[in-house]
Amino acid sequence: MTAILVDTLTKRFGDFTAVDGISFEIPEGEIFGLLGPNGAGKTTAISMLSTLLEPTSGRALLNGIDIIKDQDGVRKEIGIVFQDQSLDEELTAWENMDFHGRLYRIPKAIREEQIDEMLRLVELEDRKDSLVKTYSGGMRRRLEIARGLLHEPSILFLDEPTLGLDPQTRNHLWEYIQSLNRRKGITIILTTHYMDEADRLCDRVAIIDRGRIVAMDTPGNLKSQVGEDVVSITSPDAARIADRIRAPWILGAEQYDGQVIIRLRSAEDHLLELLSLIGGDGHTIASISIRKPTLEDVFLHYTGREMRHEEAGATDRMRMMMPRRS
Ligand SMILES: Nc1ncnc2c1ncn2[C@@H]1O[C@H](COP(=O)(O)OP(=O)(O)OP(=O)(O)O)[C@@H](O)[C@H]1O
């Protein structure tokens, strides 16, 4: 069954189009990722789907329920974990969960049972009576996920679930998300600007740039569409090499920041030929490396730009602490 159906959904803020006619369909039980750089429109897209923001045009159905015509109906189907920290620091984990359960009017007996089950699921039961202000970043995220699941939604929205977390905590959280999806069959739609997160976690990924979906498929298919191997060459002549290099086995060449990124069929078979093509044109090579394509290459291929997630670290942590919208 289809869990989420999105049809030419659009959001404009004044004359700026943040989300520009996106369409996709997510079957029940899938982990679907919206991958794109900061400002691509990912949060705006899932804010519309979770009824927090009204679309300018287009439509979407969640479990067959219209996001515009029946917002309350949609809200019963979904759990939301957004970027803003929305836990009460001065309350314990259990109290935070209880407060949320009351908001959803879950009867006391079921509520208490559910809180315990969810806290167990994210391995926080031992710390359930500690104040949230004593929690680490990863523990807070896990608690937010547990809270988002308290009313047993069938669809979970995760906005940048591992933003600003250290690599070990991110890994751990990915395992939780995957096990949730497997054990409870929950459909998960997440946004991320981390390539490795999309690659590792998502069954399918929509790459979103400037409000539009530029490519959508499984991470494996997206990567194999751009080539079998990628050769990166650092050279003062990067732009000219990218412009001129041609061969039947070269699938494409892009230039970025003093590097030529050449996508090709089998580097093993063609490396010497490639070097002699470049050398024959009189270009110098400072360094060369060969690797398998990543989603970064896919993004570069479709947009002509790099996502630059390596700049993320400190900026992410700052964004995590700041309120997002006025
Ligand atoms: N309420 C608003 N009013 C005006 N512009 C907005 C508003 N909300 C978002 N935007 C703009 O829409 C664009 C998309 O923002 P959005 O938050 O959806 O991006 P994103 O892909 O989620 O990136 P990020 O991870 O940085 O939030 C940005 O240029 C942003 O400045």
The ligand as an ORCA input file, in Angstrom:
! r2SCAN-3c Opt
* xyz 0 1
  N       9.117     30.980      6.686
  C       9.938     31.246      5.681
  N       9.920     32.444      5.056
  C      10.744     32.718      4.025
  N      11.635     31.843      3.501
  C      11.705     30.638      4.068
  C      10.874     30.261      5.182
  N      11.164     28.984      5.522
  C      12.139     28.589      4.679
  N      12.468     29.567      3.811
  C      13.472     29.491      2.744
  O      13.177     28.375      1.924
  C      14.372     27.723      1.523
  C      14.299     26.276      1.899
  O      14.391     26.152      3.304
  P      14.347     24.751      4.053
  O      14.476     25.031      5.519
  O      13.181     23.999      3.591
  O      15.661     24.084      3.499
  P      16.345     22.740      3.925
  O      16.651     22.025      2.697
  O      15.539     22.066      4.953
  O      17.682     23.237      4.556
  P      18.074     23.324      6.077
  O      18.556     21.972      6.421
  O      19.128     24.365      6.074
  O      16.846     23.743      6.824
  C      15.512     28.471      2.176
  O      16.056     29.372      1.225
  C      14.856     29.209      3.312
  O      15.549     30.408      3.603
*
